[in-house]
Amino acid sequence: MASPSSYRPAAGSIPTKPGVYRFRDAKGRVIYVGKAKSLRPRLSSYFQDIGNLHPRTATMVTTGASVEWTVVDTEVEALQLEYSWIKEFDPRFNVKYRDDKSYPWLAVTVGDEFPRVMVGRGAKRKGTRYFGPYSHAWAIRETVDQLLRVFPMRSCSNGVFKRSAQIGRPCLLGYIDKCAAPCVGNVSPEEHREIVDDFCDFMAGNTSAFTRRIEREMYAASEALDFEKAARLRDDLGALTKALEKQAVVLGDGTDADVIALAEDPLEVAVQIFYVRGGRIRGQRGWVADRSDDSDTAGLVQEFLLQLYGGEDDSIPREVLVPALPPDSDVMEQLLTERRGSKVAIRVPQRGDKRDLQQTVATNAAQALALHKTKRASDLTTRNRALEEIQKSLGLDEVPLRIECYDVSNLQGTEVVASMVVFEDGLARKSEYRRFVIRGVDGQNDVASMHEVITRRFKRLLDEQARSETVSTDSGPMLVDPETGRPRKFAYAPSLVVVDGGPPQVAAAQQALAELGVNDVPVCGLAKRLEEVWLPGEEDPVIMARTSEGLYLLQRIRDEAHRFAITHHRGRRSKSMVESALDDVPGLGEVRRKTLLKHFGSLKKLREADVDQIALVPGIGPRTASAIKDAVAQADATRKTAPKEPTINTATGEIISDDE
């Protein structure tokens, strides 16, 4: 790898104007493209001390061998040039959104003499008007089939159209009145164009005018005693209604908008977009991308908008709803306005239907990220590669088939708990998870708490190994209890211990093992902020590749331990709040309190009970029951307003809140 100082531009040679820059590697390949309002401070930031850079940025500048730039007049031009270069060079360090599947479009070839409606995929073509994209091809085909009753435009291929014109007979659709049969001259090109325009207007959201017109014609035919025509119009109206039912109104103002939401973790980002036209959801689309730098949500939004709208002028709506405004929102709005030809607004919805819809899109993004990670974790080949990468990166003697991970959770030093999760062959073994209540540590001291939990776990390991005997089975030797003959699960030492934290937590775990004489179990720590892997006694972390399956597996295990610890902590905190509230109830001593809890069996059932039900407990009258109900309600209110510990489980994409 090259040192950034070897190709750093000379002082003062970088202009202060807007522009776009490219980093190239030693072989001349473009590895990163970026833009800046002022090139000099932006480029200078890449050539500071490597230790001050984000690890991914540090990897990029050390991979690079040269940097070049192009000055432009405006920030809009910079955005346009940045998009062009990203599309042309496909740089490895730029975020690239990979569509999670191919989505169908509804296309109308308005550039043809006799336009055709069809469902297709892939890149857009000139002279074609597109609607969508849609989630399922079958759904839009079904809708088109309904609409052809009302708008009998051409839907056949060019080959069928030419053949029908040659033989002078229309295809089946012409005979069943789902095509006006322009191929045999039943309608003129102008008349067929009117049908096509009506169809496009209906698909664009102008639906009420058509339904009202058909209703008027139907009633007029009925009054004229033309019942056959009235019945046909009635069926047409039913077809329109059925097509509209598939597209529920979500925005009452009938606006055209793209609603965008993101689900992020330190390694990947999932994006979902709902296409709303005329207030109705016309389609949905999703992408998943590897994070290649330390961009925040606003930066990710800007990169996504640039890639989404960079080359599709006719698909830009009047309004784009995003979770966070991009850093250059004014410039981005100007660029989209120029491409669309009319005003485009980029907004963050704050309330109402638009806010509710974006939360729905965010839920879909989280589920998409969860599904993507689940598919990744369930693949046997991927899991084997992940374990081999961990072995190689950490210098282990063997593949870590059993990994145990520990995490500590507390709230301002109260109700300190710890969790232990177990992964075997890269999969969670939830039956072997364990919880710990930290009792030997006062206040908030994660390092001392980690020392205690490792000590307790491995004392149990040594005790069980001493009391167990080895028997031969078909799957190999097994440690069992000599009295019951049952296998002792925790008599097996892990191949690797992972702690949630950095050097202090790793040192505490290593010290606990050394005090017990356990010197054959390797330890590492995974720090959340930069996803760095720390080994005992090392000054520098192990930096695993961003796309490493091994890093992804360690991250999943760490996040699962964090989730398990938080769940335990919340349960104990909720229980302690209720019990402490009951202490203040007049006339409710320790005996009656135990009787109360025993009667209902759980705190959840006590919360759900009314005053009359509580009064039925022996020794508790109506006045005491009312005081108990008030105390429980107050404890619940305190619990809900207590400081929260939000986090995201990157193994599942689930956003964990503090509410139960």
ChimeraX attribute file (.defattr): number of C-alpha atoms within 10 A of each C-alpha:
attribute: neighborCount
match mode: 1-to-1
recipient: residues
	/A:1	12
	/A:2	14
	/A:3	14
	/A:4	22
	/A:5	13
	/A:6	9
	/A:7	14
	/A:8	15
	/A:9	17
	/A:10	7
	/A:11	8
	/A:12	8
	/A:13	8
	/A:14	18
	/A:15	14
	/A:16	15
	/A:17	17
	/A:18	20
	/A:19	26
	/A:20	26
	/A:21	21
	/A:22	22
	/A:23	22
	/A:24	20
	/A:25	19
	/A:26	12
	/A:27	8
	/A:28	11
	/A:29	16
	/A:30	22
	/A:31	20
	/A:32	24
	/A:33	25
	/A:34	21
	/A:35	23
	/A:36	20
	/A:37	17
	/A:38	17
	/A:39	21
	/A:40	19
	/A:41	13
	/A:42	16
	/A:43	20
	/A:44	13
	/A:45	11
	/A:46	17
	/A:47	17
	/A:48	13
	/A:49	11
	/A:50	16
	/A:51	8
	/A:52	11
	/A:53	16
	/A:54	13
	/A:55	18
	/A:56	17
	/A:57	17
	/A:58	20
	/A:59	18
	/A:60	23
	/A:61	26
	/A:62	15
	/A:63	18
	/A:64	25
	/A:65	22
	/A:66	19
	/A:67	19
	/A:68	13
	/A:69	17
	/A:70	15
	/A:71	19
	/A:72	16
	/A:73	10
	/A:74	13
	/A:75	23
	/A:76	21
	/A:77	17
	/A:78	23
	/A:79	24
	/A:80	17
	/A:81	20
	/A:82	24
	/A:83	22
	/A:84	17
	/A:85	18
	/A:86	22
	/A:87	14
	/A:88	10
	/A:89	14
	/A:90	17
	/A:91	19
	/A:92	15
	/A:93	19
	/A:94	18
	/A:95	23
	/A:96	20
	/A:97	19
	/A:98	13
	/A:99	15
	/A:100	15
	/A:101	10
	/A:102	14
	/A:103	19
	/A:104	20
	/A:105	24
	/A:106	21
	/A:107	22
	/A:108	23
	/A:109	18
	/A:110	19
	/A:111	12
	/A:112	11
	/A:113	11
	/A:114	19
	/A:115	22
	/A:116	19
	/A:117	23
	/A:118	18
	/A:119	19
	/A:120	15
	/A:121	13
	/A:122	9
	/A:123	7
	/A:124	14
	/A:125	10
	/A:126	8
	/A:127	12
	/A:128	16
	/A:129	18
	/A:130	23
	/A:131	19
	/A:132	23
	/A:133	23
	/A:134	22
	/A:135	18
	/A:136	14
	/A:137	16
	/A:138	12
	/A:139	12
	/A:140	23
	/A:141	14
	/A:142	11
	/A:143	16
	/A:144	21
	/A:145	17
	/A:146	19
	/A:147	23
	/A:148	22
	/A:149	20
	/A:150	24
	/A:151	24
	/A:152	20
	/A:153	29
	/A:154	25
	/A:155	21
	/A:156	15
	/A:157	11
	/A:158	10
	/A:159	8
	/A:160	14
	/A:161	19
	/A:162	14
	/A:163	14
	/A:164	17
	/A:165	16
	/A:166	12
	/A:167	10
	/A:168	12
	/A:169	14
	/A:170	22
	/A:171	18
	/A:172	11
	/A:173	17
	/A:174	19
	/A:175	12
	/A:176	10
	/A:177	15
	/A:178	20
	/A:179	24
	/A:180	24
	/A:181	25
	/A:182	20
	/A:183	25
	/A:184	19
	/A:185	12
	/A:186	14
	/A:187	13
	/A:188	15
	/A:189	15
	/A:190	11
	/A:191	13
	/A:192	23
	/A:193	18
	/A:194	14
	/A:195	19
	/A:196	23
	/A:197	17
	/A:198	18
	/A:199	23
	/A:200	20
	/A:201	14
	/A:202	20
	/A:203	20
	/A:204	17
	/A:205	18
	/A:206	16
	/A:207	17
	/A:208	9
	/A:209	11
	/A:210	17
	/A:211	16
	/A:212	12
	/A:213	11
	/A:214	18
	/A:215	17
	/A:216	13
	/A:217	15
	/A:218	23
	/A:219	16
	/A:220	15
	/A:221	17
	/A:222	15
	/A:223	11
	/A:224	11
	/A:225	11
	/A:226	13
	/A:227	15
	/A:228	11
	/A:229	16
	/A:230	21
	/A:231	14
	/A:232	14
	/A:233	21
	/A:234	17
	/A:235	15
	/A:236	22
	/A:237	22
	/A:238	15
	/A:239	20
	/A:240	22
	/A:241	15
	/A:242	14
	/A:243	17
	/A:244	17
	/A:245	10
	/A:246	14
	/A:247	15
	/A:248	11
	/A:249	16
	/A:250	18
	/A:251	19
	/A:252	11
	/A:253	10
	/A:254	15
	/A:255	17
	/A:256	21
	/A:257	25
	/A:258	23
	/A:259	28
	/A:260	27
	/A:261	25
	/A:262	26
	/A:263	26
	/A:264	21
	/A:265	15
	/A:266	18
	/A:267	20
	/A:268	18
	/A:269	23
	/A:270	28
	/A:271	28
	/A:272	26
	/A:273	22
	/A:274	26
	/A:275	23
	/A:276	25
	/A:277	26
	/A:278	21
	/A:279	19
	/A:280	23
	/A:281	22
	/A:282	22
	/A:283	22
	/A:284	20
	/A:285	20
	/A:286	24
	/A:287	20
	/A:288	23
	/A:289	19
	/A:290	19
	/A:291	22
	/A:292	22
	/A:293	20
	/A:294	16
	/A:295	13
	/A:296	11
	/A:297	19
	/A:298	17
	/A:299	15
	/A:300	22
	/A:301	22
	/A:302	21
	/A:303	19
	/A:304	19
	/A:305	16
	/A:306	20
	/A:307	19
	/A:308	14
	/A:309	17
	/A:310	19
	/A:311	15
	/A:312	13
	/A:313	14
	/A:314	12
	/A:315	17
	/A:316	21
	/A:317	21
	/A:318	18
	/A:319	18
	/A:320	20
	/A:321	22
	/A:322	23
	/A:323	20
	/A:324	21
	/A:325	18
	/A:326	23
	/A:327	14
	/A:328	16
	/A:329	16
	/A:330	14
	/A:331	17
	/A:332	23
	/A:333	20
	/A:334	18
	/A:335	21
	/A:336	24
	/A:337	18
	/A:338	14
	/A:339	19
	/A:340	18
	/A:341	12
	/A:342	12
	/A:343	14
	/A:344	21
	/A:345	17
	/A:346	20
	/A:347	17
	/A:348	16
	/A:349	19
	/A:350	11
	/A:351	8
	/A:352	9
	/A:353	14
	/A:354	18
	/A:355	16
	/A:356	14
	/A:357	18
	/A:358	25
	/A:359	17
	/A:360	15
	/A:361	22
	/A:362	22
	/A:363	19
	/A:364	22
	/A:365	27
	/A:366	25
	/A:367	18
	/A:368	23
	/A:369	29
	/A:370	20
	/A:371	15
	/A:372	17
	/A:373	18
	/A:374	14
	/A:375	10
	/A:376	17
	/A:377	20
	/A:378	12
	/A:379	11
	/A:380	13
	/A:381	10
	/A:382	17
	/A:383	20
	/A:384	16
	/A:385	15
	/A:386	23
	/A:387	24
	/A:388	18
	/A:389	20
	/A:390	22
	/A:391	18
	/A:392	14
	/A:393	16
	/A:394	16
	/A:395	11
	/A:396	15
	/A:397	10
	/A:398	13
	/A:399	18
	/A:400	21
	/A:401	17
	/A:402	20
	/A:403	22
	/A:404	23
	/A:405	27
	/A:406	28
	/A:407	28
	/A:408	27
	/A:409	27
	/A:410	22
	/A:411	18
	/A:412	11
	/A:413	13
	/A:414	13
	/A:415	20
	/A:416	26
	/A:417	25
	/A:418	27
	/A:419	25
	/A:420	26
	/A:421	26
	/A:422	23
	/A:423	22
	/A:424	14
	/A:425	16
	/A:426	26
	/A:427	18
	/A:428	17
	/A:429	13
	/A:430	10
	/A:431	8
	/A:432	13
	/A:433	16
	/A:434	16
	/A:435	17
	/A:436	18
	/A:437	18
	/A:438	19
	/A:439	12
	/A:440	10
	/A:441	16
	/A:442	12
	/A:443	14
	/A:444	16
	/A:445	14
	/A:446	21
	/A:447	18
	/A:448	17
	/A:449	27
	/A:450	27
	/A:451	20
	/A:452	21
	/A:453	26
	/A:454	22
	/A:455	21
	/A:456	12
	/A:457	15
	/A:458	19
	/A:459	16
	/A:460	14
	/A:461	17
	/A:462	17
	/A:463	12
	/A:464	19
	/A:465	19
	/A:466	10
	/A:467	14
	/A:468	19
	/A:469	17
	/A:470	14
	/A:471	13
	/A:472	9
	/A:473	8
	/A:474	6
	/A:475	6
	/A:476	8
	/A:477	11
	/A:478	18
	/A:479	21
	/A:480	20
	/A:481	16
	/A:482	14
	/A:483	9
	/A:484	7
	/A:485	12
	/A:486	12
	/A:487	16
	/A:488	18
	/A:489	13
	/A:490	17
	/A:491	21
	/A:492	14
	/A:493	18
	/A:494	19
	/A:495	19
	/A:496	22
	/A:497	23
	/A:498	27
	/A:499	29
	/A:500	23
	/A:501	25
	/A:502	21
	/A:503	23
	/A:504	16
	/A:505	26
	/A:506	25
	/A:507	21
	/A:508	22
	/A:509	28
	/A:510	24
	/A:511	17
	/A:512	20
	/A:513	22
	/A:514	13
	/A:515	10
	/A:516	12
	/A:517	11
	/A:518	16
	/A:519	10
	/A:520	12
	/A:521	13
	/A:522	20
	/A:523	21
	/A:524	26
	/A:525	28
	/A:526	27
	/A:527	19
	/A:528	15
	/A:529	9
	/A:530	14
	/A:531	23
	/A:532	19
	/A:533	25
	/A:534	27
	/A:535	22
	/A:536	20
	/A:537	10
	/A:538	9
	/A:539	9
	/A:540	11
	/A:541	18
	/A:542	16
	/A:543	15
	/A:544	18
	/A:545	14
	/A:546	20
	/A:547	13
	/A:548	14
	/A:549	22
	/A:550	25
	/A:551	24
	/A:552	24
	/A:553	23
	/A:554	22
	/A:555	22
	/A:556	22
	/A:557	28
	/A:558	29
	/A:559	23
	/A:560	25
	/A:561	28
	/A:562	24
	/A:563	19
	/A:564	22
	/A:565	25
	/A:566	25
	/A:567	17
	/A:568	20
	/A:569	25
	/A:570	20
	/A:571	12
	/A:572	15
	/A:573	17
	/A:574	17
	/A:575	16
	/A:576	14
	/A:577	17
	/A:578	22
	/A:579	17
	/A:580	13
	/A:581	18
	/A:582	21
	/A:583	15
	/A:584	13
	/A:585	18
	/A:586	11
	/A:587	15
	/A:588	19
	/A:589	13
	/A:590	11
	/A:591	9
	/A:592	15
	/A:593	18
	/A:594	11
	/A:595	16
	/A:596	23
	/A:597	15
	/A:598	12
	/A:599	15
	/A:600	17
	/A:601	11
	/A:602	12
	/A:603	17
	/A:604	10
	/A:605	12
	/A:606	19
	/A:607	15
	/A:608	12
	/A:609	14
	/A:610	14
	/A:611	18
	/A:612	12
	/A:613	13
	/A:614	21
	/A:615	19
	/A:616	14
	/A:617	17
	/A:618	11
	/A:619	13
	/A:620	19
	/A:621	15
	/A:622	14
	/A:623	12
	/A:624	18
	/A:625	21
	/A:626	17
	/A:627	18
	/A:628	29
	/A:629	20
	/A:630	16
	/A:631	21
	/A:632	21
	/A:633	15
	/A:634	15
	/A:635	20
	/A:636	17
	/A:637	11
	/A:638	14
	/A:639	19
	/A:640	14
	/A:641	10
	/A:642	12
	/A:643	11
	/A:644	12
	/A:645	13
	/A:646	11
	/A:647	15
	/A:648	18
	/A:649	19
	/A:650	25
	/A:651	23
	/A:652	19
	/A:653	24
	/A:654	16
	/A:655	13
	/A:656	15
	/A:657	11
	/A:658	16
	/A:659	12
	/A:660	10
